[in-house]
């Protein structure tokens, strides 16, 4: 809902108008994360490297910042790190929990 300011000018948003949430599209990790039985025993890796998704997640969990990971592993990109996170998030959604019986 917009109101005009007296005397013309730009319209301003009402304080009570609902804010629109940004549209966030999920990252498609499938072109960046590969599983090859010949590389790291078939663990999911960043394409073109021997760096596993688990490695990247461990670095992040230990407190390393993205910039530090990129400095230590110049073959990685920011998109590769986000692809690792997207892969882990998708895998978490697919985990089926079985209630204790």
JOBELUR-V993979 format. One record per helix or strand of 2 or more residues. SS is the DSSP state (helix for helix, strand for strand). FROM is the first residue (numbers start at 1). TO is the last residue. If there is no record, write none. Layout:
{{SS/FROM/TO} {SS/FROM/TO}}
//
This chain:
{{strand/2/4} {strand/11/13} {helix/29/31} {strand/33/34} {helix/40/42} {strand/45/46} {helix/53/61} {helix/66/72} {helix/78/94}}
//
